[in-house]
Amino acid sequence: MGSNVHNLFFLSLFGLALLMSMHQVRAKQLNSCNLFSGSWVIDNSSKPLLYDSSTCPFLESQFDCKKFGRKDTEYLKYSWKPDSCSLPRFDGKDFLNKWRGKKIMFVGDSLSLNMWESLSCMIHASVPNVATTFSKKDPLSTVIFKDYGVTLHLYRTPYLVDIIKENVGQVLTLNSIKAGDAWIGMDMLIFNSWHWWIHTGKSQKWDYIRDGSKLVRNMDRLDAFYKGLTTWANWVDANVDPTKTKLFFQGISPTHYLGKDWNEPNNTCNGEVEPILGPKYPTPLPPATDVVNKVLKNMKKQVYLLDITLLSQLRKDAHPSVNTESHSNDCSHWCLPGLPDTWNILLNAALT
């Protein structure tokens, strides 16, 4: 009896050591792997989706393509496969244990909303009976997984820099980030901006741009984006301690309104049911990616770029398109479940 107990003890130790060794090997592989270089592969396995849109209490209707009539399901069967490693499957309970008692914040526009809702749904599906609180307000929305003390915030600020009311009207102020006070004290920050910088007409949120002492009606939008993002970078360098806060920038999310970009000039994303399998996209990356790369390179603090642009360019099939409440053609945001789940799987792999 004693010898059997002795053997079981050493077998348990051996099993634990083997598990730890496998984990270390996988972590080493991920560390040396370019997570963002790869291709989309069809996954016909019996693995269920990470979540169902109808059972996620945090998912708003604008991303629920199934609810508003999308019938095809092939877009849900594609997995991102990096060239030199395998991505670990997301485990929401494991994520909650690792981030127990911590605060995570997404900061940016509706693409941050897309990613925040995705992560909230992915986690919830793993622990559907856990107590949660959910509040959705402007600019701050929050999901709390109470049993774990994990808080997921979304702070909506499309430009990162401020829009300030002046006598002339609403002024996009390229050197001001008063909103940054709300971002301090987080354990993880995931920033994003770009889409609103190119809006014009009625969808433009400002009347003037303040560039230093100059007040202008308009300016080159890439130049404005560079100056605004530099202000954000200076704020991060001055206010965030990367030994206490994990720092990410959610890369530029592409749109698919112009079919000529993928050699189908008469198309938009409407009706697209397959990705471009890649590994290359017919047209170059959006020029805003150069701005992001330049700003991040010049920062004192290291910010991890979730370089999602190319892998998202390939997913012309993954937008809501007309499957929204308004039935307008949305080739900017993404269906949930869908592509933003992969962004969060990559975020989780980067954290590993």
QUINORDA-V781773 format. One line per field, one symbol per residue. ss: DSSP state (a for helix, b for strand, c for the rest). Layout:
ss=???
This chain:
ss=caaaaaaaaaaaaaaaaaaaaaaaaaaaaaaccccccbbbbbccccccccccaaacccccaaaccccccccccaaacbbbbbcccccccccaaaaaaaccccbbbbbbcaaaaaaaaaaaaaaaaacccccbbbbccccbbbbbbccccbbbbbbbcccccbbbbbccbbbbbccccaaaaaaccccbbbbcccaaaaccaaaccccbbbbccbbbccccaaaaaaaaaaaaaaaaaaaccccccbbbbbccccccccaaaacccccccccccccccccccccccccaaaaaaaaaaccccccbbbccaaaaacccccccbccccccccbccccccccaaaaaaaaaaaaac
